[in-house]
Amino acid sequence: MIQIPLEDRIALQDQMTEYCYRVDQLEDVESLLDLFVDDALVDLSPIGLPQMDGKPAFRAFYEAVFADMTHHTHYIGNFRVEAYDGDSASMRAYAQGLGRSKDGNEVHVHVRYRMDYVRTAAGWKCKRYSIHPGMPLPGSLDEIHGDR
């Protein structure tokens, strides 16, 4: 088990949870982007979606997702710190994501998040975010988000 000050562990876990809350709102891309450093990498390629370098690239992705969806809900748990050196850290968690698109398509995924963080003057920010399958992925994931 990795030794980490409790306040940092809680802050990292809160950042992952906050990501879920902000993406589930489907309305405030800027608030979502504020969780990341400017040159962050978002890698969704392990689940068949794009890898995006920098906020402008994933801003466009999330804007399209927000425009296409009517509902989003995430449940996150099984948090595990995988690396910590005081100014950077990595954390994993299991997540279930459910969504409904405006065309009525639904998706339910079981995935694992990995977020690599750096400590900034504004607190912990994500520098790399990736999603990995936990269970086989439904075809509806590609139907809803595959054209991005």
N, C-alpha and C positions, 0 to 999 in steps of 0.2 A: 504494500500500500504506500502511496506517495504521501509524504508529509507536506502539509500545506496549512498556513494559518487559517483558522476558521472563518475569519472575515473575508479572506480571498476566496475560499471555497464557496461561501454563500453568494458573494458577488458574481462569480462565474456561473453558478447555477441560476441565479436570478437573470443573468444576461440571456441564457438559453431559454428560460421560461418567457422572458420579455419578448424575445424573437417570435415565439408562438403567438402571444397575445397580439402583437403588432401585425403579423401576417394575417391573423384571423379577422382583424377589423376590416380588411379589404378596402381601405380608404386612404391611408396616410403613408404614402411611399417614403416621404422625407423622414418621418419618424422611424420607419423601419431602417432606412439607410444610415441613420445616426448611430446605429449599433455597430457599424463597421468603420474601419479606417478607409481612407480614400482609395488606396491601391489594393484593397482586399480582393481575394479570389473566391468566387462561389463556384464550386464544382458539383454539378448535379449529374455528371456523366455516368457515375456508377448506377444510376436509375434510368438512364436513357435520355436524359435532358441535357441541356448545354452546360459547358464550362464557360464562365464569364469572368473576365479580368477587369477590375475597377468598377467603381460605383456607376458610371454612365451605362455600362453594359448590363449590369443587373437591375438598374433602375428601369430600363426598357422592359425587361422580362417581368418584373413585378407589376409594372403598370398594366401590362397585357393581362397578367393573371387576375389582377383586381378588377379589370374591366370585364373579364369573361366569367367570373364566379359570382354566385348569389350567396353562398355559404362556405365557410371554412372553419374547421375545428381541429385542434391538435391536443393530444394528451401526451405528456412527456414524463419520463421517470428513469429509474436505474442510472442515475448520474454517476460518472466515474472520472476522476481526475487521472489523466494519463501522463502528464508531464507538468513540471512546475519548477521555475528557477527564480521566482521573485518578480520578474518583469515580463515573463511570458508563461503561458500555460496552455494545456490542451485538455479538453473535456469531451467525453462521449456521453450519449444518452439514447435511450430507446424512445421512439415516438410512434404514435398512431396519428395519421392524418386523414381526415374525412372532408370531402368537399362536394358541392353541387354546382355545375356550370349553368349558365343562363339558358343553354339549350336542353337542360334536363339531365345531362349525363352526370353520373356519380362516380366518385373514386373513394377507395378506402385502402390505405397503405400501412404497412408495418415496416418501419425503417429505423436506421441508426444514424443519429447526427454526430458529427465530429466538428468541433469548433476550436480553432487555435486562436489564442488571444494575446494581445500585448497591452501592457499597462501604459496609459496615456495620462496627460494632465487632466483629462475629462473622465478618467476611470478606465476600466477594462473595455477594450473594443476588439471585435472579431477581425482577424486578418486573413483567415481561411475557413471556409465553411463547406463541408461536404456531406452528402447524404448517401448511405449505403443500404441496400436491401436487407431487411430482416426476414422477410417472407417473400415468396414469389410475387412479383408485381402484377397488378391487373392491367388488362389492355386499355381500360378507360383512362389510365394515366397518360398514355401516349395520345389518345383521342382528344383529351382536354388540353394538354400542354405540349404535345410533341412538335408542333409547328413553330416553336420559338427558336 
